[in-house]
Amino acid sequence: MFMTTKTLVLASGQCSWRGCIFCGYSKTEPAPVNMARQCADLDRLFVEGGFDELKIFCSGSFLDDRQFTPEFRRRLARKCMDKHVPLTVESRPEFVTAEALGDFEGVEFTVAIGLETSDPALLRKLNKGFTPDDFARAADLLHSKGFRVRTYLLVNPPFCTDVSGSIHDSVAFARKYSDSIVVINTLPHGKTPLLDMWLAGEWSPLTKKEFFDVVADMDGVEKDAETFRFIPTFPREYRRVIRGATEENLTHPHYVVWQDWLQRFYEPPKWARVALFLPCSAKKPYSKSKTHSLVWSVVKRFRGVHRIVVSNPGVIPIEFDDHYPFNAYEWDEREETPEIRKRYVEMNAERVKKYLQAHAYERVLCFLKYSETYEAVKRACDELGIPLRNALSKETYERFKDEGNPLFREEALEELGNALREILG
């Protein structure tokens, strides 16, 4: 039978624990809680109807009196019971008490608990604040009242030395106490110790393929490879302008994390047929600069051209040009030393190579001055055996290189248009 599920995400203050090293939801500033408003919204929800099942999520525990008053919970329970609507909420095990559960007598009630792992030592390292025995006690109490248990488990949490063995052991343990199990790919939230570990190179997330390879043989469990739209996001206090033609401005951890994501997680637009590598610009975002505005005036006439910037942060698809850190760095070519130029080519040749290995394009094109950036892109393509065409001819470059930026010249832009026309028609 088809069920219509209504999912609510309710502002409810902060989690009482706020210690789990991977969780960012509970570390944000708490939104003001207006319980009278929530009660009014609840009443309106049930008057409007249109759903057969209700799930409630919050930043913490629904059964915590500091987040939701017993009066609100009893009001919700009565409405669910009157309308015969099954209810699922989330809670830490310490709030699963006989008193709290008494409010839901007569409701088809499920409590979801984030156990994460059945390994007590790993739970301590994750700073969960409870043990597998605490989880088991809560699960037994729920079942004694006729309620259900839904268990969340993490795949590839930090400090886990055997990803496959650990999650298989945890699932075997959770099956003893759970009515349903969800295995979740561990992904880094902003403003968490887990993000710091990724930046330090101490841990990295699994791709969707890697995740599904680990859990492929698990029957009867739900598999969640991406619980939120995963993209490297840095809290405001982490951000700064990265200045100078220096080694740090080539290998900064914020760049490294983004390049890892672009190589292993990112999927280019489905329409992208041609990779067009372009230079960066002093003006940020790149798309607002003169160079990129002129390039766009040509490219917009063709379908299938994916603009990709190569700069000291690495490979930057144009759709991310206004994301930090790509909009917050400064590289002065006048500060470059021969060693830095060499490192620039080495670093970006490797980044372009890994990007192209991960993402297949029909053709690879560039519109670059014959500089270190071009050398890096060409080296990457040569190593991969991919033909590379520079839409800026060597003749046009030599002709205008001493008269300002050759990419600005009408002749150069005409060559770009001709190259795209030959490839795309």
TORKOL-4160 file (C-alpha; in steps of 0.2 Angstrom, whole numbers, padded with zeros to 4 digits, m for minus):
425
<pt num="1" X="0000" Y="0000" Z="0000"/>
<pt num="2" X="0007" Y="0017" Z="m0005"/>
<pt num="3" X="0010" Y="0029" Z="0010"/>
<pt num="4" X="0011" Y="0048" Z="0009"/>
<pt num="5" X="0025" Y="0054" Z="0021"/>
<pt num="6" X="0026" Y="0071" Z="0028"/>
<pt num="7" X="0043" Y="0076" Z="0035"/>
<pt num="8" X="0045" Y="0091" Z="0047"/>
<pt num="9" X="0061" Y="0099" Z="0052"/>
<pt num="10" X="0057" Y="0109" Z="0068"/>
<pt num="11" X="0067" Y="0123" Z="0076"/>
<pt num="12" X="0070" Y="0117" Z="0093"/>
<pt num="13" X="0086" Y="0124" Z="0101"/>
<pt num="14" X="0102" Y="0114" Z="0102"/>
<pt num="15" X="0106" Y="0096" Z="0106"/>
<pt num="16" X="0110" Y="0094" Z="0124"/>
<pt num="17" X="0125" Y="0084" Z="0120"/>
<pt num="18" X="0133" Y="0094" Z="0106"/>
<pt num="19" X="0149" Y="0083" Z="0107"/>
<pt num="20" X="0149" Y="0071" Z="0092"/>
<pt num="21" X="0164" Y="0076" Z="0082"/>
<pt num="22" X="0155" Y="0073" Z="0065"/>
<pt num="23" X="0139" Y="0082" Z="0068"/>
<pt num="24" X="0137" Y="0100" Z="0062"/>
<pt num="25" X="0118" Y="0102" Z="0065"/>
<pt num="26" X="0119" Y="0104" Z="0083"/>
<pt num="27" X="0133" Y="0116" Z="0083"/>
<pt num="28" X="0124" Y="0130" Z="0074"/>
<pt num="29" X="0117" Y="0144" Z="0083"/>
<pt num="30" X="0100" Y="0139" Z="0090"/>
<pt num="31" X="0085" Y="0146" Z="0081"/>
<pt num="32" X="0072" Y="0154" Z="0094"/>
<pt num="33" X="0059" Y="0142" Z="0099"/>
<pt num="34" X="0041" Y="0148" Z="0099"/>
<pt num="35" X="0031" Y="0133" Z="0106"/>
<pt num="36" X="0015" Y="0142" Z="0104"/>
<pt num="37" X="0018" Y="0145" Z="0085"/>
<pt num="38" X="0024" Y="0127" Z="0083"/>
<pt num="39" X="0007" Y="0121" Z="0091"/>
<pt num="40" X="m0003" Y="0132" Z="0079"/>
<pt num="41" X="0007" Y="0125" Z="0065"/>
<pt num="42" X="0004" Y="0108" Z="0071"/>
<pt num="43" X="m0014" Y="0111" Z="0072"/>
<pt num="44" X="m0015" Y="0118" Z="0054"/>
<pt num="45" X="m0004" Y="0103" Z="0048"/>
<pt num="46" X="m0017" Y="0090" Z="0054"/>
<pt num="47" X="m0032" Y="0101" Z="0048"/>
<pt num="48" X="m0024" Y="0101" Z="0030"/>
<pt num="49" X="m0020" Y="0083" Z="0031"/>
<pt num="50" X="m0015" Y="0074" Z="0015"/>
<pt num="51" X="m0002" Y="0062" Z="0023"/>
<pt num="52" X="m0002" Y="0045" Z="0030"/>
<pt num="53" X="0014" Y="0045" Z="0040"/>
<pt num="54" X="0023" Y="0059" Z="0050"/>
<pt num="55" X="0042" Y="0061" Z="0052"/>
<pt num="56" X="0050" Y="0074" Z="0063"/>
<pt num="57" X="0068" Y="0079" Z="0063"/>
<pt num="58" X="0077" Y="0092" Z="0074"/>
<pt num="59" X="0094" Y="0097" Z="0079"/>
<pt num="60" X="0095" Y="0085" Z="0094"/>
<pt num="61" X="0082" Y="0074" Z="0103"/>
<pt num="62" X="0063" Y="0075" Z="0101"/>
<pt num="63" X="0061" Y="0067" Z="0119"/>
<pt num="64" X="0072" Y="0080" Z="0127"/>
<pt num="65" X="0061" Y="0092" Z="0138"/>
<pt num="66" X="0074" Y="0106" Z="0135"/>
<pt num="67" X="0070" Y="0105" Z="0116"/>
<pt num="68" X="0051" Y="0100" Z="0116"/>
<pt num="69" X="0040" Y="0102" Z="0130"/>
<pt num="70" X="0030" Y="0087" Z="0136"/>
<pt num="71" X="0014" Y="0097" Z="0133"/>
<pt num="72" X="0019" Y="0099" Z="0114"/>
<pt num="73" X="0023" Y="0080" Z="0113"/>
<pt num="74" X="0007" Y="0075" Z="0121"/>
<pt num="75" X="m0003" Y="0087" Z="0109"/>
<pt num="76" X="0006" Y="0079" Z="0094"/>
<pt num="77" X="0003" Y="0061" Z="0101"/>
<pt num="78" X="m0016" Y="0064" Z="0103"/>
<pt num="79" X="m0017" Y="0071" Z="0085"/>
<pt num="80" X="m0007" Y="0056" Z="0078"/>
<pt num="81" X="m0018" Y="0044" Z="0088"/>
<pt num="82" X="m0034" Y="0052" Z="0083"/>
<pt num="83" X="m0029" Y="0052" Z="0064"/>
<pt num="84" X="m0021" Y="0035" Z="0065"/>
<pt num="85" X="m0005" Y="0043" Z="0059"/>
<pt num="86" X="0012" Y="0033" Z="0062"/>
<pt num="87" X="0025" Y="0045" Z="0070"/>
<pt num="88" X="0044" Y="0044" Z="0069"/>
<pt num="89" X="0055" Y="0055" Z="0079"/>
<pt num="90" X="0074" Y="0055" Z="0083"/>
<pt num="91" X="0082" Y="0054" Z="0100"/>
<pt num="92" X="0097" Y="0050" Z="0110"/>
<pt num="93" X="0095" Y="0035" Z="0121"/>
<pt num="94" X="0096" Y="0044" Z="0138"/>
<pt num="95" X="0080" Y="0053" Z="0134"/>
<pt num="96" X="0071" Y="0037" Z="0130"/>
<pt num="97" X="0062" Y="0035" Z="0147"/>
<pt num="98" X="0046" Y="0026" Z="0153"/>
<pt num="99" X="0040" Y="0043" Z="0157"/>
<pt num="100" X="0043" Y="0051" Z="0140"/>
<pt num="101" X="0036" Y="0036" Z="0131"/>
<pt num="102" X="0020" Y="0036" Z="0141"/>
<pt num="103" X="0015" Y="0051" Z="0131"/>
<pt num="104" X="0014" Y="0041" Z="0115"/>
<pt num="105" X="0003" Y="0026" Z="0122"/>
<pt num="106" X="m0009" Y="0021" Z="0108"/>
<pt num="107" X="0002" Y="0029" Z="0094"/>
<pt num="108" X="0011" Y="0019" Z="0081"/>
<pt num="109" X="0028" Y="0026" Z="0087"/>
<pt num="110" X="0046" Y="0024" Z="0081"/>
<pt num="111" X="0061" Y="0032" Z="0088"/>
<pt num="112" X="0077" Y="0033" Z="0077"/>
<pt num="113" X="0093" Y="0033" Z="0087"/>
<pt num="114" X="0110" Y="0037" Z="0080"/>
<pt num="115" X="0120" Y="0022" Z="0086"/>
<pt num="116" X="0134" Y="0025" Z="0073"/>
<pt num="117" X="0144" Y="0010" Z="0078"/>
<pt num="118" X="0143" Y="m0005" Z="0090"/>
<pt num="119" X="0162" Y="m0003" Z="0094"/>
<pt num="120" X="0163" Y="0005" Z="0111"/>
<pt num="121" X="0181" Y="0011" Z="0109"/>
<pt num="122" X="0176" Y="0019" Z="0092"/>
<pt num="123" X="0160" Y="0027" Z="0100"/>
<pt num="124" X="0172" Y="0035" Z="0113"/>
<pt num="125" X="0183" Y="0042" Z="0100"/>
<pt num="126" X="0168" Y="0049" Z="0091"/>
<pt num="127" X="0163" Y="0057" Z="0107"/>
<pt num="128" X="0145" Y="0050" Z="0106"/>
<pt num="129" X="0142" Y="0051" Z="0125"/>
<pt num="130" X="0134" Y="0034" Z="0126"/>
<pt num="131" X="0138" Y="0016" Z="0124"/>
<pt num="132" X="0131" Y="0001" Z="0115"/>
<pt num="133" X="0123" Y="m0004" Z="0131"/>
<pt num="134" X="0114" Y="0012" Z="0133"/>
<pt num="135" X="0107" Y="0010" Z="0115"/>
<pt num="136" X="0102" Y="m0008" Z="0119"/>
<pt num="137" X="0093" Y="m0002" Z="0135"/>
<pt num="138" X="0083" Y="0011" Z="0126"/>
<pt num="139" X="0079" Y="m0001" Z="0112"/>
<pt num="140" X="0073" Y="m0014" Z="0124"/>
<pt num="141" X="0062" Y="m0001" Z="0133"/>
<pt num="142" X="0054" Y="0005" Z="0117"/>
<pt num="143" X="0050" Y="m0013" Z="0112"/>
<pt num="144" X="0043" Y="m0017" Z="0129"/>
<pt num="145" X="0031" Y="m0003" Z="0126"/>
<pt num="146" X="0026" Y="m0009" Z="0109"/>
<pt num="147" X="0036" Y="0004" Z="0099"/>
<pt num="148" X="0049" Y="0002" Z="0085"/>
<pt num="149" X="0067" Y="0006" Z="0084"/>
<pt num="150" X="0076" Y="0013" Z="0069"/>
<pt num="151" X="0095" Y="0013" Z="0070"/>
<pt num="152" X="0107" Y="0024" Z="0061"/>
<pt num="153" X="0125" Y="0018" Z="0058"/>
<pt num="154" X="0140" Y="0027" Z="0050"/>
<pt num="155" X="0150" Y="0019" Z="0036"/>
<pt num="156" X="0168" Y="0025" Z="0037"/>
<pt num="157" X="0168" Y="0036" Z="0052"/>
<pt num="158" X="0185" Y="0043" Z="0058"/>
<pt num="159" X="0197" Y="0032" Z="0068"/>
<pt num="160" X="0189" Y="0017" Z="0059"/>
<pt num="161" X="0204" Y="0006" Z="0053"/>
<pt num="162" X="0193" Y="m0008" Z="0045"/>
<pt num="163" X="0178" Y="0001" Z="0036"/>
<pt num="164" X="0170" Y="m0015" Z="0029"/>
<pt num="165" X="0172" Y="m0026" Z="0045"/>
<pt num="166" X="0167" Y="m0012" Z="0057"/>
<pt num="167" X="0150" Y="m0008" Z="0048"/>
<pt num="168" X="0146" Y="m0027" Z="0046"/>
<pt num="169" X="0149" Y="m0030" Z="0064"/>
<pt num="170" X="0138" Y="m0015" Z="0068"/>
<pt num="171" X="0124" Y="m0021" Z="0057"/>
<pt num="172" X="0125" Y="m0038" Z="0065"/>
<pt num="173" X="0123" Y="m0030" Z="0082"/>
<pt num="174" X="0110" Y="m0018" Z="0077"/>
<pt num="175" X="0099" Y="m0031" Z="0070"/>
<pt num="176" X="0096" Y="m0038" Z="0087"/>
<pt num="177" X="0088" Y="m0022" Z="0093"/>
<pt num="178" X="0081" Y="m0014" Z="0077"/>
<pt num="179" X="0065" Y="m0014" Z="0067"/>
<pt num="180" X="0074" Y="m0004" Z="0053"/>
<pt num="181" X="0092" Y="0000" Z="0050"/>
<pt num="182" X="0100" Y="0014" Z="0039"/>
<pt num="183" X="0118" Y="0014" Z="0035"/>
<pt num="184" X="0125" Y="0031" Z="0031"/>
<pt num="185" X="0140" Y="0037" Z="0022"/>
<pt num="186" X="0150" Y="0048" Z="0033"/>
<pt num="187" X="0151" Y="0066" Z="0026"/>
<pt num="188" X="0159" Y="0081" Z="0034"/>
<pt num="189" X="0148" Y="0095" Z="0040"/>
<pt num="190" X="0155" Y="0112" Z="0042"/>
<pt num="191" X="0162" Y="0118" Z="0058"/>
<pt num="192" X="0166" Y="0101" Z="0065"/>
<pt num="193" X="0182" Y="0092" Z="0071"/>
<pt num="194" X="0178" Y="0080" Z="0056"/>
<pt num="195" X="0181" Y="0094" Z="0044"/>
<pt num="196" X="0197" Y="0098" Z="0052"/>
<pt num="197" X="0203" Y="0080" Z="0050"/>
<pt num="198" X="0199" Y="0081" Z="0032"/>
<pt num="199" X="0209" Y="0097" Z="0030"/>
<pt num="200" X="0223" Y="0089" Z="0039"/>
<pt num="201" X="0223" Y="0074" Z="0028"/>
<pt num="202" X="0219" Y="0063" Z="0043"/>
<pt num="203" X="0202" Y="0056" Z="0035"/>
<pt num="204" X="0193" Y="0057" Z="0019"/>
<pt num="205" X="0175" Y="0053" Z="0014"/>
<pt num="206" X="0170" Y="0038" Z="0003"/>
<pt num="207" X="0163" Y="0042" Z="m0014"/>
<pt num="208" X="0146" Y="0035" Z="m0018"/>
<pt num="209" X="0154" Y="0020" Z="m0027"/>
<pt num="210" X="0166" Y="0016" Z="m0013"/>
<pt num="211" X="0151" Y="0017" Z="m0001"/>
<pt num="212" X="0140" Y="0005" Z="m0011"/>
<pt num="213" X="0154" Y="m0007" Z="m0014"/>
<pt num="214" X="0156" Y="m0008" Z="0005"/>
<pt num="215" X="0138" Y="m0011" Z="0009"/>
<pt num="216" X="0133" Y="m0021" Z="m0007"/>
<pt num="217" X="0130" Y="m0037" Z="0002"/>
<pt num="218" X="0119" Y="m0030" Z="0016"/>
<pt num="219" X="0101" Y="m0035" Z="0013"/>
<pt num="220" X="0087" Y="m0028" Z="0023"/>
<pt num="221" X="0095" Y="m0011" Z="0027"/>
<pt num="222" X="0093" Y="0006" Z="0019"/>
<pt num="223" X="0108" Y="0013" Z="0011"/>
<pt num="224" X="0111" Y="0032" Z="0012"/>
<pt num="225" X="0126" Y="0038" Z="0002"/>
<pt num="226" X="0123" Y="0056" Z="0003"/>
<pt num="227" X="0112" Y="0063" Z="0017"/>
<pt num="228" X="0114" Y="0081" Z="0011"/>
<pt num="229" X="0120" Y="0090" Z="m0004"/>
<pt num="230" X="0139" Y="0087" Z="m0001"/>
<pt num="231" X="0150" Y="0101" Z="m0006"/>
<pt num="232" X="0166" Y="0108" Z="0003"/>
<pt num="233" X="0159" Y="0122" Z="0014"/>
<pt num="234" X="0169" Y="0131" Z="0026"/>
<pt num="235" X="0162" Y="0141" Z="0041"/>
<pt num="236" X="0165" Y="0160" Z="0040"/>
<pt num="237" X="0178" Y="0159" Z="0054"/>
<pt num="238" X="0189" Y="0147" Z="0043"/>
<pt num="239" X="0189" Y="0158" Z="0029"/>
<pt num="240" X="0203" Y="0171" Z="0024"/>
<pt num="241" X="0211" Y="0179" Z="0009"/>
<pt num="242" X="0226" Y="0168" Z="0004"/>
<pt num="243" X="0239" Y="0180" Z="m0003"/>
<pt num="244" X="0256" Y="0178" Z="m0012"/>
<pt num="245" X="0264" Y="0168" Z="m0025"/>
<pt num="246" X="0270" Y="0155" Z="m0012"/>
<pt num="247" X="0270" Y="0137" Z="m0009"/>
<pt num="248" X="0255" Y="0139" Z="0003"/>
<pt num="249" X="0245" Y="0147" Z="m0010"/>
<pt num="250" X="0248" Y="0131" Z="m0021"/>
<pt num="251" X="0245" Y="0118" Z="m0007"/>
<pt num="252" X="0233" Y="0126" Z="0005"/>
<pt num="253" X="0222" Y="0113" Z="0014"/>
<pt num="254" X="0206" Y="0122" Z="0008"/>
<pt num="255" X="0212" Y="0119" Z="m0010"/>
<pt num="256" X="0217" Y="0101" Z="m0007"/>
<pt num="257" X="0200" Y="0097" Z="0000"/>
<pt num="258" X="0191" Y="0105" Z="m0015"/>
<pt num="259" X="0202" Y="0096" Z="m0028"/>
<pt num="260" X="0199" Y="0080" Z="m0019"/>
<pt num="261" X="0180" Y="0083" Z="m0020"/>
<pt num="262" X="0181" Y="0089" Z="m0038"/>
<pt num="263" X="0191" Y="0073" Z="m0043"/>
<pt num="264" X="0181" Y="0060" Z="m0033"/>
<pt num="265" X="0163" Y="0067" Z="m0030"/>
<pt num="266" X="0159" Y="0081" Z="m0043"/>
<pt num="267" X="0149" Y="0076" Z="m0058"/>
<pt num="268" X="0150" Y="0089" Z="m0073"/>
<pt num="269" X="0134" Y="0095" Z="m0081"/>
<pt num="270" X="0126" Y="0081" Z="m0092"/>
<pt num="271" X="0127" Y="0093" Z="m0107"/>
<pt num="272" X="0146" Y="0096" Z="m0105"/>
<pt num="273" X="0154" Y="0089" Z="m0121"/>
<pt num="274" X="0169" Y="0100" Z="m0123"/>
<pt num="275" X="0181" Y="0104" Z="m0108"/>
<pt num="276" X="0187" Y="0122" Z="m0111"/>
<pt num="277" X="0202" Y="0126" Z="m0100"/>
<pt num="278" X="0203" Y="0145" Z="m0096"/>
<pt num="279" X="0215" Y="0156" Z="m0086"/>
<pt num="280" X="0211" Y="0164" Z="m0070"/>
<pt num="281" X="0209" Y="0183" Z="m0067"/>
<pt num="282" X="0213" Y="0195" Z="m0054"/>
<pt num="283" X="0195" Y="0200" Z="m0053"/>
<pt num="284" X="0184" Y="0188" Z="m0043"/>
<pt num="285" X="0173" Y="0179" Z="m0047"/>
<pt num="286" X="0181" Y="0175" Z="m0063"/>
<pt num="287" X="0165" Y="0177" Z="m0073"/>
<pt num="288" X="0164" Y="0196" Z="m0069"/>
<pt num="289" X="0182" Y="0199" Z="m0077"/>
<pt num="290" X="0185" Y="0206" Z="m0094"/>
<pt num="291" X="0194" Y="0190" Z="m0100"/>
<pt num="292" X="0179" Y="0179" Z="m0095"/>
<pt num="293" X="0166" Y="0191" Z="m0101"/>
<pt num="294" X="0174" Y="0191" Z="m0118"/>
<pt num="295" X="0176" Y="0172" Z="m0118"/>
<pt num="296" X="0157" Y="0170" Z="m0113"/>
<pt num="297" X="0152" Y="0182" Z="m0128"/>
<pt num="298" X="0159" Y="0168" Z="m0139"/>
<pt num="299" X="0155" Y="0152" Z="m0130"/>
<pt num="300" X="0137" Y="0156" Z="m0126"/>
<pt num="301" X="0133" Y="0154" Z="m0145"/>
<pt num="302" X="0138" Y="0135" Z="m0143"/>
<pt num="303" X="0130" Y="0121" Z="m0133"/>
<pt num="304" X="0140" Y="0109" Z="m0124"/>
<pt num="305" X="0155" Y="0119" Z="m0119"/>
<pt num="306" X="0161" Y="0118" Z="m0100"/>
<pt num="307" X="0172" Y="0132" Z="m0095"/>
<pt num="308" X="0185" Y="0127" Z="m0082"/>
<pt num="309" X="0198" Y="0138" Z="m0074"/>
<pt num="310" X="0215" Y="0133" Z="m0070"/>
<pt num="311" X="0224" Y="0143" Z="m0057"/>
<pt num="312" X="0235" Y="0141" Z="m0041"/>
<pt num="313" X="0220" Y="0133" Z="m0031"/>
<pt num="314" X="0219" Y="0120" Z="m0045"/>
<pt num="315" X="0205" Y="0115" Z="m0057"/>
<pt num="316" X="0189" Y="0126" Z="m0055"/>
<pt num="317" X="0173" Y="0123" Z="m0065"/>
<pt num="318" X="0166" Y="0140" Z="m0068"/>
<pt num="319" X="0150" Y="0136" Z="m0059"/>
<pt num="320" X="0160" Y="0137" Z="m0043"/>
<pt num="321" X="0169" Y="0153" Z="m0046"/>
<pt num="322" X="0160" Y="0162" Z="m0033"/>
<pt num="323" X="0163" Y="0149" Z="m0020"/>
<pt num="324" X="0176" Y="0151" Z="m0006"/>
<pt num="325" X="0191" Y="0149" Z="m0008"/>
<pt num="326" X="0191" Y="0153" Z="m0027"/>
<pt num="327" X="0184" Y="0170" Z="m0023"/>
<pt num="328" X="0196" Y="0174" Z="m0010"/>
<pt num="329" X="0214" Y="0172" Z="m0015"/>
<pt num="330" X="0227" Y="0184" Z="m0023"/>
<pt num="331" X="0242" Y="0178" Z="m0033"/>
<pt num="332" X="0254" Y="0192" Z="m0040"/>
<pt num="333" X="0264" Y="0185" Z="m0054"/>
<pt num="334" X="0278" Y="0198" Z="m0050"/>
<pt num="335" X="0282" Y="0188" Z="m0035"/>
<pt num="336" X="0285" Y="0172" Z="m0044"/>
<pt num="337" X="0302" Y="0164" Z="m0043"/>
<pt num="338" X="0308" Y="0150" Z="m0055"/>
<pt num="339" X="0305" Y="0137" Z="m0041"/>
<pt num="340" X="0287" Y="0143" Z="m0038"/>
<pt num="341" X="0284" Y="0143" Z="m0057"/>
<pt num="342" X="0290" Y="0125" Z="m0058"/>
<pt num="343" X="0279" Y="0120" Z="m0043"/>
<pt num="344" X="0264" Y="0128" Z="m0051"/>
<pt num="345" X="0266" Y="0118" Z="m0067"/>
<pt num="346" X="0269" Y="0102" Z="m0057"/>
<pt num="347" X="0254" Y="0104" Z="m0045"/>
<pt num="348" X="0242" Y="0109" Z="m0059"/>
<pt num="349" X="0248" Y="0096" Z="m0071"/>
<pt num="350" X="0243" Y="0083" Z="m0058"/>
<pt num="351" X="0227" Y="0091" Z="m0054"/>
<pt num="352" X="0221" Y="0093" Z="m0072"/>
<pt num="353" X="0227" Y="0075" Z="m0075"/>
<pt num="354" X="0217" Y="0068" Z="m0061"/>
<pt num="355" X="0202" Y="0079" Z="m0066"/>
<pt num="356" X="0202" Y="0072" Z="m0084"/>
<pt num="357" X="0204" Y="0054" Z="m0078"/>
<pt num="358" X="0189" Y="0056" Z="m0067"/>
<pt num="359" X="0178" Y="0065" Z="m0080"/>
<pt num="360" X="0176" Y="0060" Z="m0098"/>
<pt num="361" X="0174" Y="0074" Z="m0111"/>
<pt num="362" X="0172" Y="0071" Z="m0130"/>
<pt num="363" X="0186" Y="0085" Z="m0133"/>
<pt num="364" X="0198" Y="0095" Z="m0123"/>
<pt num="365" X="0201" Y="0113" Z="m0128"/>
<pt num="366" X="0210" Y="0128" Z="m0120"/>
<pt num="367" X="0211" Y="0146" Z="m0123"/>
<pt num="368" X="0227" Y="0151" Z="m0114"/>
<pt num="369" X="0242" Y="0161" Z="m0116"/>
<pt num="370" X="0258" Y="0150" Z="m0119"/>
<pt num="371" X="0262" Y="0151" Z="m0101"/>
<pt num="372" X="0264" Y="0140" Z="m0085"/>
<pt num="373" X="0245" Y="0136" Z="m0085"/>
<pt num="374" X="0246" Y="0131" Z="m0103"/>
<pt num="375" X="0261" Y="0120" Z="m0100"/>
<pt num="376" X="0252" Y="0112" Z="m0085"/>
<pt num="377" X="0237" Y="0108" Z="m0095"/>
<pt num="378" X="0247" Y="0101" Z="m0110"/>
<pt num="379" X="0258" Y="0090" Z="m0099"/>
<pt num="380" X="0242" Y="0083" Z="m0091"/>
<pt num="381" X="0234" Y="0079" Z="m0108"/>
<pt num="382" X="0251" Y="0072" Z="m0115"/>
<pt num="383" X="0252" Y="0060" Z="m0100"/>
<pt num="384" X="0234" Y="0054" Z="m0103"/>
<pt num="385" X="0236" Y="0053" Z="m0122"/>
<pt num="386" X="0222" Y="0066" Z="m0124"/>
<pt num="387" X="0223" Y="0078" Z="m0139"/>
<pt num="388" X="0224" Y="0096" Z="m0134"/>
<pt num="389" X="0220" Y="0111" Z="m0145"/>
<pt num="390" X="0224" Y="0128" Z="m0139"/>
<pt num="391" X="0211" Y="0140" Z="m0148"/>
<pt num="392" X="0224" Y="0154" Z="m0146"/>
<pt num="393" X="0236" Y="0151" Z="m0160"/>
<pt num="394" X="0255" Y="0153" Z="m0157"/>
<pt num="395" X="0255" Y="0165" Z="m0171"/>
<pt num="396" X="0242" Y="0176" Z="m0164"/>
<pt num="397" X="0250" Y="0175" Z="m0146"/>
<pt num="398" X="0267" Y="0180" Z="m0153"/>
<pt num="399" X="0259" Y="0194" Z="m0163"/>
<pt num="400" X="0250" Y="0202" Z="m0148"/>
<pt num="401" X="0259" Y="0197" Z="m0132"/>
<pt num="402" X="0269" Y="0213" Z="m0131"/>
<pt num="403" X="0253" Y="0224" Z="m0133"/>
<pt num="404" X="0243" Y="0218" Z="m0118"/>
<pt num="405" X="0233" Y="0202" Z="m0115"/>
<pt num="406" X="0232" Y="0193" Z="m0132"/>
<pt num="407" X="0216" Y="0185" Z="m0126"/>
<pt num="408" X="0207" Y="0202" Z="m0127"/>
<pt num="409" X="0211" Y="0203" Z="m0146"/>
<pt num="410" X="0197" Y="0201" Z="m0159"/>
<pt num="411" X="0208" Y="0190" Z="m0169"/>
<pt num="412" X="0210" Y="0178" Z="m0154"/>
<pt num="413" X="0191" Y="0178" Z="m0150"/>
<pt num="414" X="0188" Y="0174" Z="m0168"/>
<pt num="415" X="0200" Y="0159" Z="m0167"/>
<pt num="416" X="0191" Y="0153" Z="m0151"/>
<pt num="417" X="0174" Y="0154" Z="m0161"/>
<pt num="418" X="0181" Y="0145" Z="m0176"/>
<pt num="419" X="0188" Y="0131" Z="m0165"/>
<pt num="420" X="0172" Y="0128" Z="m0156"/>
<pt num="421" X="0163" Y="0129" Z="m0173"/>
<pt num="422" X="0174" Y="0115" Z="m0180"/>
<pt num="423" X="0171" Y="0104" Z="m0165"/>
<pt num="424" X="0153" Y="0107" Z="m0162"/>
<pt num="425" X="0146" Y="0113" Z="m0178"/>
